Amino acid sequence: ATFTDWFTSYVNNIVSGGFPIIRDQIFRYVYDPECVAMTGDITVSVSTSFLQELSSVHPPHYFFTYRIRTEMSKDALPEKACQLDSCYWRITNAKDDTRSLMSPFPDSIWHVQHSGCL
């Protein structure tokens, strides 16, 4: 691939929202179609972003951020509105070690999902 190909892809990701701009900083989140789950009318997807500035090789410490996106189908009935109140995390590292945790959310963090809502 050429620099022009890379740059065009980079700009397309920014314009399409694939790489969101948060507080004037571009976050290069990598989207993997395998990291999508659907339950009824709700779709949840996760993408990752490696943060080089917070990571180091010696000692090895790699820092990632995660972007979790919830979306309700635009065809969902109004009575299907819902709100996330807790989350179950299953985290697997490169060595296939898995860690699980449950996390509650205050009501103010996640808004109520309605038909077509992100």
N, C-alpha and C positions, 0 to 999 in steps of 0.2 A: 504494500500500500504506500502511496505517496503522502507527502505532507499535506497536499491539497485535499486528498481523500480524508485524512484524519481531521483536518481543520473543518471541512464541510460537515462531517459527522458530528464534531464537537458543537458547532454552531446550531445544527439541526436539533441536537439534544437540548440546548439552552432554549431555543425558540419554542420547542414543543413541550417544555416543562419536564423533560426527562432529567435534566440537570437543573434543579431549582436554584433560584437566587434568594438567599436568606441573609438578611442584614448586609447587603452588598457583597456577599461572598458566594461564588459558584460552587455548589456541591456536586461532585461527579458520582452520583449514585449509579451503581451497576444493576440493571434490571435483569432478572432471570425468570423466564416463564415457568420454571419448575417451582418457584417460590410464591405460588398463588393458590389460595384455597377458597372454595365456594361452599356456603351453607345457605340453602334456600335462596333468598334474594340478595344475600350479602356476599361481596367478594373482598377478600383481604389479600394484599400483596406486600412483599417486603423487598427492599433493595438496600444494598450496602455501599458505603463509601469509606475508602482507606484514608486515614488522616496521617500523612507523612510527618507533619510538624509535631505530632504528639507521640510518634513511634521512634524506636531506636533498635539498632542491630545488637549492640553490646550494652547491657544485657538484652537478650531478645524480648522486646515488648512491642506488640503491634496493636494499634488503636483503630477501631472501626466505629462508624456511626451507622445507624439503621433508620430507614424511612419506612414507616408502616402506613399503608394507605387503605382505608375502608371505603367501600362504595356500595350503595344500594341500587339495585336494578331500577331503571326508569319505568319498568312495567309493574313494579311492586304495588300492591294495594295499600291505601292510606293506613289501614289498621295494622299493617306490618311494620310500622315505625318502631325503631328500637334504639337503645343506647348501650354502648360498651361499659360494663361496670367492673370487669376484672379481665385479666389476661394470663394465659398459661404459656410459659416460654420453655421451649426445648432447644438448647444451644449445643451444637456439635462442632468441635474444633477439627483441625486438619488431621489429628491423630485418631479421629473417630470417638473421642471421649465425649460423652453426653452429660449435660447438666440440666436439671429442670427446676423451675421456680414458678410460683403463682404470685401475681401482682395485682393489687386492687387499684382502681382509679377513682380520684375524686370526681364528683358529678361535673365539675367545671371544665375538666380536660377534654372530654369527648362530647360533642354535641349530639342531639337526637338525629338519627338517620331517617330520612324520608325518601320517597321515591325519587330516583335520579340524583341523590345527594352524594357528595364526596366528603 
